[in-house]
Amino acid sequence: MNEQENKVIDKIEKLLALAGSDNENEAKAAMVKAQELMARYEIDRERIKGKEQKERPVIYLSGGPFRDAWTSMVAAVIAENFRCRCITAFMRGTGGSFRLRFYGYEEDAKICINIFNYAVKVVRKRFATLRAIYAEAGKDFRKNEKMNYIAGFCQGLDRNFEEQKKQSRSFALALVRPEAVDKYVNELPGLMRDETFKYEWNRENALLRRTGYVDGKAFQNAGDKEKLAGI
């Protein structure tokens, strides 16, 4: 690995550290900058090394344990848009707890799990607000309400990522998941299809889905990019 690559990786690692910040704007801006840098880095690496590039190992980073099904829905959208695959690994003897494994090249898996962890923090904060609103109205904010919000959030999040990709064809191509990752995951023993989550749709839940969509579409678009430009 040459000096230029070392500098790029160092910048990415600093941004990943900032992505875990409690400062919402700083964390969002760090994720945007990291995504942009990762895209440029892949383009530069392919151009410089070409066919002589050595094969990189596929690894996984694990998040959890979790019990809420919505976490795997959010993880799947993030992994799909950041060159990774996400697998739900259930834990025996824990009453349904599971871990989420992000498979990909090391730098891709790192950015995936950092963005995912931040997304979980954002969603849980929103749940606390919605729970309070429902309580004031004498209603319960339960699993069905959570899942409707998350359905909208994931749709908005996916649209968010797609709009970023449309701004640059090179950027979009750089974020295409490597074939090696799919090959590795598809050959894992005991791999099962993702579960389909069921929940009730009605007029009240439509508002929750719309709220989730707006939040997902706005996710990671805020923040001061210029502040991070010199990192």
C-alpha positions as CSV (number, residue, x, y, z in Angstrom):
1,M,0.0,0.0,0.0
2,N,1.5,3.3,-1.1
3,E,1.7,6.6,0.8
4,Q,-1.3,8.1,-1.0
5,E,-3.5,5.2,-0.1
6,N,-2.4,5.4,3.5
7,K,-3.4,9.0,3.6
8,V,-6.8,8.3,2.2
9,I,-7.5,5.4,4.6
10,D,-6.4,7.7,7.5
11,K,-8.9,10.3,6.4
12,I,-11.7,7.7,6.2
13,E,-10.9,6.4,9.6
14,K,-11.1,10.0,11.1
15,L,-14.4,10.5,9.4
16,L,-15.7,7.2,10.7
17,A,-14.8,8.2,14.2
18,L,-16.7,11.5,13.7
19,A,-19.7,9.6,12.4
20,G,-20.2,8.2,15.9
21,S,-20.4,11.7,17.4
22,D,-23.3,12.8,19.6
23,N,-23.4,16.0,17.6
24,E,-26.1,15.2,14.9
25,N,-24.8,17.7,12.3
26,E,-21.2,16.7,12.7
27,A,-22.1,13.0,12.5
28,K,-24.2,13.4,9.4
29,A,-21.6,15.5,7.6
30,A,-18.9,13.0,8.5
31,M,-20.9,10.2,6.9
32,V,-21.5,12.2,3.7
33,K,-17.8,13.1,3.4
34,A,-16.8,9.5,4.1
35,Q,-19.1,8.1,1.5
36,E,-17.8,10.6,-1.1
37,L,-14.2,9.8,-0.2
38,M,-14.8,6.1,-0.4
39,A,-16.3,6.5,-3.8
40,R,-13.3,8.6,-5.1
41,Y,-10.9,6.2,-3.4
42,E,-12.3,3.2,-5.3
43,I,-12.2,5.0,-8.6
44,D,-8.6,6.1,-8.0
45,R,-7.5,2.6,-6.9
46,E,-9.1,0.9,-9.9
47,R,-7.4,3.5,-12.2
48,I,-4.0,3.1,-10.7
49,K,-3.9,-0.6,-10.2
50,G,-6.1,-1.8,-12.9
51,K,-6.0,-5.6,-13.5
52,E,-2.9,-5.9,-11.3
53,Q,-4.9,-5.2,-8.2
54,K,-4.5,-7.9,-5.6
55,E,-7.6,-9.7,-4.4
56,R,-8.8,-8.4,-1.1
57,P,-10.4,-10.6,1.6
58,V,-14.1,-10.3,2.4
59,I,-14.7,-9.9,6.1
60,Y,-17.7,-9.1,8.3
61,L,-18.3,-6.7,11.2
62,S,-21.0,-7.5,13.6
63,G,-23.6,-5.3,15.3
64,G,-26.0,-6.1,18.1
65,P,-27.4,-8.1,19.8
66,F,-30.9,-6.9,18.8
67,R,-34.4,-8.1,19.2
68,D,-36.3,-5.5,17.1
69,A,-37.0,-6.7,13.5
70,W,-36.8,-3.1,12.2
71,T,-33.0,-3.0,12.8
72,S,-32.4,-5.6,10.1
73,M,-34.6,-3.7,7.6
74,V,-32.5,-0.5,8.1
75,A,-29.3,-2.5,7.9
76,A,-30.3,-4.1,4.6
77,V,-30.8,-0.7,3.0
78,I,-27.5,0.7,4.2
79,A,-25.6,-2.4,3.2
80,E,-27.1,-2.4,-0.3
81,N,-26.0,1.2,-0.8
82,F,-22.5,0.8,0.6
83,R,-21.0,-2.2,-1.2
84,C,-21.9,-4.8,1.4
85,R,-24.3,-7.6,2.2
86,C,-26.1,-7.8,5.6
87,I,-26.9,-11.2,7.2
88,T,-29.0,-11.8,10.3
89,A,-27.4,-14.3,12.6
90,F,-29.7,-15.6,15.3
91,M,-28.2,-16.4,18.7
92,R,-29.1,-19.7,20.3
93,G,-30.6,-19.7,23.8
94,T,-31.3,-16.0,23.8
95,G,-35.0,-15.9,23.1
96,G,-34.8,-14.5,19.6
97,S,-31.8,-12.1,19.9
98,F,-29.7,-11.7,16.8
99,R,-26.7,-10.0,15.4
100,L,-26.3,-8.3,12.1
101,R,-23.2,-9.1,10.1
102,F,-22.0,-6.6,7.4
103,Y,-20.0,-8.6,4.8
104,G,-17.7,-6.7,2.5
105,Y,-14.2,-5.4,2.1
106,E,-12.9,-4.1,5.4
107,E,-13.2,-0.4,4.7
108,D,-16.7,-0.9,3.3
109,A,-17.9,-2.9,6.3
110,K,-16.5,-0.2,8.6
111,I,-18.5,2.6,7.0
112,C,-21.6,0.4,6.8
113,I,-21.6,-0.4,10.5
114,N,-20.9,3.2,11.5
115,I,-23.7,4.5,9.4
116,F,-26.0,1.8,10.7
117,N,-25.2,2.5,14.3
118,Y,-25.9,6.1,13.8
119,A,-29.2,5.4,12.0
120,V,-30.3,3.2,14.9
121,K,-29.6,6.1,17.3
122,V,-31.6,8.5,15.1
123,V,-34.5,6.1,14.8
124,R,-34.7,5.4,18.6
125,K,-34.7,9.1,19.3
126,R,-37.6,9.5,16.9
127,F,-39.4,6.6,18.5
128,A,-39.1,8.3,21.9
129,T,-40.8,11.4,20.5
130,L,-43.5,9.5,18.7
131,R,-44.2,7.4,21.9
132,A,-44.7,10.6,23.9
133,I,-47.1,12.0,21.2
134,Y,-49.1,8.8,21.2
135,A,-49.2,8.8,25.0
136,E,-50.7,12.3,25.1
137,A,-53.4,11.1,22.7
138,G,-54.1,8.1,25.0
139,K,-52.7,5.6,22.5
140,D,-49.9,3.0,22.6
141,F,-46.9,3.2,20.3
142,R,-46.3,-0.5,19.7
143,K,-44.5,-2.8,17.2
144,N,-47.0,-2.2,14.4
145,E,-46.5,1.6,14.6
146,K,-42.7,1.1,14.7
147,M,-42.8,-1.1,11.6
148,N,-44.9,1.4,9.6
149,Y,-42.5,4.2,10.5
150,I,-39.5,2.0,9.5
151,A,-41.2,1.0,6.2
152,G,-41.3,4.7,5.3
153,F,-37.9,5.4,6.7
154,C,-36.3,2.7,4.6
155,Q,-38.0,3.9,1.5
156,G,-36.9,7.4,2.1
157,L,-33.4,6.3,3.0
158,D,-33.1,4.3,-0.3
159,R,-34.4,7.3,-2.3
160,N,-31.8,9.5,-0.5
161,F,-29.0,7.2,-1.6
162,E,-30.3,6.9,-5.2
163,E,-30.5,10.7,-5.5
164,Q,-26.9,11.0,-4.4
165,K,-25.8,8.4,-7.0
166,K,-27.7,10.2,-9.8
167,Q,-25.5,13.3,-9.2
168,S,-22.4,11.4,-10.5
169,R,-22.2,8.3,-12.7
170,S,-18.7,7.7,-11.4
171,F,-19.8,8.0,-7.8
172,A,-22.6,5.5,-8.5
173,L,-20.3,3.0,-10.2
174,A,-17.9,3.2,-7.3
175,L,-20.6,2.2,-4.9
176,V,-21.6,-0.9,-6.8
177,R,-21.1,-4.0,-4.6
178,P,-18.1,-6.1,-5.7
179,E,-18.9,-9.5,-7.2
180,A,-16.5,-11.1,-4.7
181,V,-18.8,-10.0,-1.8
182,D,-21.9,-11.6,-3.3
183,K,-19.9,-14.8,-4.2
184,Y,-18.6,-15.1,-0.7
185,V,-22.0,-14.6,1.0
186,N,-23.9,-16.8,-1.4
187,E,-21.5,-19.7,-0.5
188,L,-22.0,-19.3,3.2
189,P,-23.5,-22.6,4.7
190,G,-27.0,-22.5,6.0
191,L,-27.8,-19.2,4.4
192,M,-31.6,-18.5,4.4
193,R,-33.8,-16.0,2.6
194,D,-34.6,-12.7,4.4
195,E,-37.8,-12.8,6.5
196,T,-40.8,-10.8,5.3
197,F,-42.1,-8.6,8.1
198,K,-45.9,-8.2,8.3
199,Y,-47.7,-5.2,9.8
200,E,-51.1,-3.5,9.5
201,W,-51.7,-0.7,7.0
202,N,-54.4,1.9,7.6
203,R,-54.9,5.7,7.3
204,E,-53.3,6.5,10.7
205,N,-50.3,4.3,9.9
206,A,-50.0,6.1,6.5
207,L,-49.0,9.2,8.4
208,L,-46.3,7.3,10.3
209,R,-45.0,5.9,7.0
210,R,-44.9,9.4,5.6
211,T,-43.1,10.7,8.7
212,G,-40.6,7.9,8.3
213,Y,-40.1,8.6,4.6
214,V,-39.3,12.3,5.3
215,D,-36.8,11.3,8.0
216,G,-35.1,8.7,5.9
217,K,-34.8,11.0,2.9
218,A,-33.3,13.7,5.0
219,F,-30.9,11.3,6.8
220,Q,-27.2,12.3,6.4
221,N,-27.9,15.2,4.1
222,A,-27.5,17.9,6.8
223,G,-24.2,19.2,8.2
224,D,-21.3,21.5,7.4
225,K,-19.3,19.8,4.6
226,E,-16.9,22.6,4.4
227,K,-15.9,22.1,8.0
228,L,-14.8,18.6,7.2
229,A,-13.1,19.4,3.9
230,G,-9.7,19.7,5.4
231,I,-9.8,16.5,7.4
